[in-house]
Amino acid sequence: MMGLVTALYADSSGNIFDAPGYQAVGRSGCATVRLSADEMIPLPKGAELMFLPGRTALAARENKIEPLAGPLLAVAAMLPVGYTRTYLPAFHRQEGAPPLPLFGYTAVALYKDEMYVAAMQSAANDKWDPARYNTADLPRRIARVKKDLPNNRLVEHLAHCSLKWHCCTAQNLFYRRWEAGIPVSPVCNANCLGCISLQPAECCPAPQSRIAFHPTAEEVAEVGVYHLSGAPDAIISFGQGCEGEPALAAGTIAAAVRRIRARTGRGIININTNAGYTDGIAQIVDAGLNSMRVSIISARPDAYQAYYRAGYRLDDVKASIRYAKAKGVYVSLNMLLFPGFNDRPEEAAAWFDFLAETGVDMVQLRNLNLDPDLFLTAMPPSSAEPIGVRPFLAELAHRFPRLRLGSFTEYNFAKHK
């Protein structure tokens, strides 16, 4: 018989302790459940622990799930990329508690004197190992690229993102490798609840600032050619966390793609997009796009709109995907995953219909970075219990055996589509 998965708590200074005799609990949507060892994995390398201000830790003892006396604060883990959470941390929100910052909060506990998290590994890719980023020689590498590409505003912007926000795709430009981001659009056609570059003052602060200028096609092409010409497994991606919707700058991107492809045929040109502006997507696809990753949280129009609060419809997203697929573009969904939401029975059914209709090549799993209470308050309610993240993903794989499940744009598959 497996031993007890022990609850954790933190004091007001952030010191973390275990609570012997108390079973750890997690949360799926609004429901609180007891955690067992077979639902958890050891804390991955690169994960971080944090305490949740204004939120009392919950735990189970005998037949009760209740707040730990104190009040003692709830603890959560933030996972590295490539790991998908299956349960949220469970807590009692205190009156007047502030909104939580935009992180992907995961249930964490102590098991056999080691930290365990309610998660599963969805992809293995050492290119995104945190040890490969923020190295001591990064400033020197940035100086070299600035010398190679003088007076390019994008290089200056990406240098700032690399050093202040520690953005991995920004840093890859200076490391001369893999996927490098090229932001283009200061504006957006959606007002996402969990936008990571623009939030209203009364909400949680955005973790990075948005690009404040419109780069020219030549600035974009200069950076694109520089990266694609020499980097191994080279990808350039439009649609970064520091910008709005890239397809709104379709004219600039399409012109830049044509200039890039006139100078080099190497590598992959990718766009991360909400795909709501179909005319813009079509322009970029026709210019020579290789790969498209579509951000999406729900395949149901009402739930989709509740999160994106967009000036377009879910049908527009489908139209963009169909157009890209018809032109041979490798299409992934960037599925924003929230335990107890995507795995609701009505959501799962809608996902199965959406995937059958669009024929996308891959689903990339992303933990939604948002205060759980803020998210659930904004979403349509459900009358049915969620089926669970693991069963939902297992059914997805069963119904669509050719669909790839992971967390990253895979160079070899996108290149040879």
Phi, psi and omega in degrees: 000135181290148178286174182290135170274111193269139180291153175243158173208167179230151173271179185293346177267357180091006175286134187254135181227160171263160181242086184305136179089353180249126180281138178291146177233156177229184186224134173238105189064238179265351185271137177259132184228152174287140181263142176238159186297328183287353176260005188231162178228158177302146179306119184292155173300134180093351176287156179231146175260148178210157174258157186251105183297139178075015183226115183281136179294141173253152178205164181247138174214126186057240184257013185240143166248120187210163177293144173287136183296143178163290354286145179254136192278147177291152179241144178223161173249147170249121189272150171288164178299147182099358178236135182247124180285149179246339175219146174276161170292144178262138181202164171253118182283123180284153179299132179080008180296138181286157173301145179283148174300166187279081175232164178264091188284130185233141177295138182222149183206174176255131179219121181052044176067019175231154177282133177233151179234152176276088187200172174220149177279122182260345179196148175242118181206103185287355175298334183256018175297126181305333180295341180276357185238164178056039180282164184297334182269005182300314178303322178294320179294322177297317179300323180295315181292322176300324177290321180289326182236069184291149174064024176259116185296330178295322178297317178297316180297314181291329174296317177298315179298323181294317187272325182269314184262352178058038181289125184291318181290331173293315182296329181299332175301318184277335172280351179060054184204155162053223187269121179243133181275143174231096180287145184226335193239119175281351187243164182217157177254013175226165179229064190302138178302322182252033181302131184267001179236353181205117179226147175296154186300328184279355182260192178290144181291141175291143183281357178202163181261154183274148176304140189250009181219165177259105178294153177277163178300324181289322176299316179296312182296322180299314178292318181299313179296318180303315183283311185295331184289333187232341186282144173288144182045051192284130173227136165248139185234126169268146179098070183257172179295341182264021178217176176273226181269116185295330182295342175289346173253038186301320181300315179294314182294315181299316179296320180293318179299317179297319178295319179299311184289342173286341183252333179205142175258004184284153167076184184244136172254118187240153171231133171260121195209157169276349175063020181280338180259088188295321179300319178293317177300318181298318178300316183289320177300313182295336180283342178130026178295142178258325190216143179224129179244118188257119176288129183203139181247337182209148174262010177253128187305319183291317179290321177302311183292327180297328179271311186279332180046054195261163174266023178217178182245162176299328176298329176294322177298314178299319180298320179296318180296315180299320180296313181297317179298320181296335180264009176085015179281140175282118187246127174244151167261131173267084187282115177281113191256132179224113181303129182092002176238294180302332183265013168297147181304318181290328176290314180302316180298320179293322177298317181298319178294317182299314182293323178294323183285320187268333179065036180297158185273331189207150168244120176260125185270128178230129175290127181290124181269095185192150173303121183303318181292321179297318180294309185294328177297327183275342185272152174301142179289163177233143179263355184246150178288141176296153182273348181104145183296312181299311177298324178298312181291326177295320178292324177300313180294324180292316183286331184232076186296338179272352179283129178274135175248131180189209182221356187225153168291119186267115188304311187295320182288317180292326182290323187254020178302000000 
